[in-house]
């Protein structure tokens, strides 16, 4: 039973971290959107659906594990459910892009296309997040679909 309690505590801590990230992202985005007008491109619905499926699998695993007195299965189910619940909470902020002709919003900050120094992409993993590195050394992780839009705008801005 100790492992079930331990898994619950660990899962709750991770959910708390994601909740804090959700709250900070929401506040920062609200502040950034008050200053300028941005277009919104949302591509989180499929990912959110997948996270919810994993939450349900975790809950079912926890219930199954408790019903057959298998604490390892129950503990894993609890951790999986809470971890993916946290990811589902932050998905609308991670997998949405707010952008206009001169900048985009990442981590609640506006990043100008002219301030981009480089893009750090992980080779051979097409779904990996890309890091936008600015001239002052700050790094902003963006999703692959957001990268496509940002790179196009970055190229247009470079030509001007």
Order of alpha helices (4+ residues) and beta strands (2+ residues): alpha-beta-alpha-alpha-beta-beta-beta-beta-beta-beta-alpha
